[in-house]
Amino acid sequence: MHHDSLSIDGVACACNALRKASRAVTRFYDEVMEGSALSLTQFAVLRNIARHEPVPLMDLAHVLVMDRTTLYRTLKPLEREGWIAVAEGKGRAKQARLTAQGRDAVANSQGAWEEAQRRMIGAFGPERWAGVEVALGDLVTLAQESQA
C-alpha cells in the first residue's frame, strides 16, 4: 500500500507533513519573489534583523528557530552581498545589523513578498490561516519544550 507520508495508526508523520508544506510554500514565495533581490529565506532573515537590530546572533537564532551553525551559514552570503554587518557585541557575542544596502534590498523585495502573502492568504483564507498560525506557534513551543 502506497502512502504519501509515513503514518502510525493512519495519522501522517507530523514532521514529514510540515516539511512538505514548508518546501511547497517556500517554493511558491520564491517564485513570486523571483524578480526581487532576495529569496524568501534571505528576506525573512533581513526583516528579523531589522526588527531587533542590533541583534545578538544567539537571539536571532532563537527568533528564527535555527541552530547557530545553520544561521551562520545563512548569514555568510548576506554579509558577502553587503546587506548585513556582523560585529562584536557584549562580551564575546556577535551581533548583526542591516547596512544601507540591506535596507534597500528589503525595501526592493517588500512588494514581491506582499504579493506572495496576499495570494497565499487570499487563496487559503485569512480566518483559516489565523488558526494554522496559532497551531504552528503551539508546535514550535511544544518541540522546544520537549528539547529542554
C-alpha positions as CSV (number, residue, x, y, z in Angstrom):
1,M,0.0,0.0,0.0
2,H,1.4,3.4,-1.0
3,H,1.2,6.4,1.3
4,D,2.4,9.9,0.7
5,S,3.5,10.3,4.3
6,L,4.7,7.9,6.9
7,S,2.0,7.2,9.4
8,I,1.1,5.4,12.6
9,D,-2.5,4.3,13.1
10,G,-3.5,6.3,9.9
11,V,-2.1,9.6,11.3
12,A,0.5,11.2,8.9
13,C,4.0,11.9,10.3
14,A,3.8,15.5,11.6
15,C,7.4,16.3,10.7
16,N,7.1,15.0,7.1
17,A,3.8,16.8,6.6
18,L,5.2,20.1,7.9
19,R,8.4,19.8,5.9
20,K,6.5,19.1,2.7
21,A,4.2,22.1,3.3
22,S,7.2,24.3,4.2
23,R,9.0,23.3,1.0
24,A,5.9,23.9,-1.2
25,V,5.1,27.3,0.4
26,T,8.7,28.4,0.3
27,R,8.9,27.5,-3.4
28,F,5.7,29.5,-4.1
29,Y,7.0,32.6,-2.3
30,D,10.4,32.3,-4.0
31,E,8.7,32.0,-7.5
32,V,6.6,35.1,-6.8
33,M,9.7,36.9,-5.4
34,E,11.9,35.8,-8.3
35,G,12.4,39.2,-9.8
36,S,13.3,40.8,-6.5
37,A,16.8,40.9,-5.0
38,L,16.1,38.4,-2.2
39,S,14.8,34.9,-1.7
40,L,12.1,34.3,0.9
41,T,14.7,33.0,3.4
42,Q,17.0,36.0,2.9
43,F,14.0,38.4,3.2
44,A,12.9,36.7,6.4
45,V,16.4,36.9,8.0
46,L,16.9,40.5,7.0
47,R,13.5,41.6,8.2
48,N,14.1,39.9,11.6
49,I,17.5,41.6,11.9
50,A,15.8,44.9,11.1
51,R,13.1,44.4,13.8
52,H,15.7,43.7,16.5
53,E,18.9,45.4,15.5
54,P,21.5,45.4,16.5
55,V,20.6,41.8,17.3
56,P,22.9,39.3,19.0
57,L,23.3,36.2,16.8
58,M,22.1,33.9,19.6
59,D,18.9,35.9,19.9
60,L,18.5,35.9,16.1
61,A,18.9,32.1,16.0
62,H,16.2,31.9,18.7
63,V,13.8,34.2,16.9
64,L,14.3,32.3,13.6
65,V,14.2,28.9,15.4
66,M,17.6,28.0,13.8
67,D,20.6,26.4,15.2
68,R,23.7,28.6,15.3
69,T,25.6,26.7,12.6
70,T,22.7,27.0,10.1
71,L,22.2,30.7,11.0
72,Y,25.9,31.4,10.4
73,R,25.8,29.6,7.0
74,T,22.7,31.7,6.1
75,L,24.4,34.9,7.2
76,K,27.6,34.5,5.2
77,P,26.1,35.3,1.8
78,L,24.1,38.2,3.3
79,E,27.3,39.6,4.7
80,R,29.2,38.9,1.4
81,E,26.5,40.9,-0.5
82,G,27.0,43.8,1.9
83,W,23.4,43.5,3.2
84,I,24.4,43.0,6.8
85,A,27.3,43.8,9.1
86,V,28.3,41.4,11.8
87,A,30.4,42.9,14.6
88,E,31.4,42.2,18.2
89,G,28.7,42.9,20.7
90,K,28.7,42.5,24.5
91,G,31.3,40.1,25.8
92,R,32.2,37.7,23.0
93,A,28.8,37.7,21.5
94,K,28.5,38.9,17.9
95,Q,25.6,41.0,16.6
96,A,24.1,41.7,13.3
97,R,22.6,44.9,11.8
98,L,21.4,45.9,8.3
99,T,23.5,48.0,6.1
100,A,22.1,50.7,3.9
101,Q,22.3,48.1,1.0
102,G,20.4,45.6,3.2
103,R,17.7,48.2,3.9
104,D,17.4,48.8,0.1
105,A,17.3,45.1,-0.7
106,V,14.4,44.6,1.8
107,A,12.6,47.7,0.5
108,N,13.0,46.5,-3.1
109,S,11.7,43.0,-2.2
110,Q,8.8,44.1,0.0
111,G,6.3,44.5,-2.8
112,A,7.0,41.0,-4.2
113,W,6.7,39.5,-0.7
114,E,3.4,41.3,-0.1
115,E,2.1,39.9,-3.4
116,A,3.1,36.4,-2.4
117,Q,1.5,36.9,1.0
118,R,-1.8,38.3,-0.5
119,R,-2.0,35.4,-2.9
120,M,-1.3,32.7,-0.4
121,I,-3.5,34.0,2.4
122,G,-6.2,35.1,-0.1
123,A,-6.4,31.6,-1.5
124,F,-6.1,29.8,1.9
125,G,-8.5,32.2,3.7
126,P,-7.5,34.7,6.4
127,E,-9.6,33.0,9.2
128,R,-8.2,29.6,8.3
129,W,-4.7,31.0,8.2
130,A,-5.1,32.6,11.7
131,G,-5.9,29.1,13.1
132,V,-3.0,27.5,11.4
133,E,-0.6,30.3,12.6
134,V,-1.7,29.6,16.2
135,A,-1.3,25.9,15.8
136,L,2.2,26.3,14.2
137,G,3.2,28.5,17.1
138,D,2.0,25.9,19.5
139,L,4.0,23.2,17.7
140,V,7.2,25.3,17.9
141,T,6.7,25.8,21.6
142,L,5.9,22.1,22.1
143,A,9.0,21.0,20.2
144,Q,11.3,23.5,22.1
145,E,9.9,22.5,25.5
146,S,10.5,18.8,24.6
147,Q,14.1,19.5,23.9
148,A,14.7,21.2,27.3
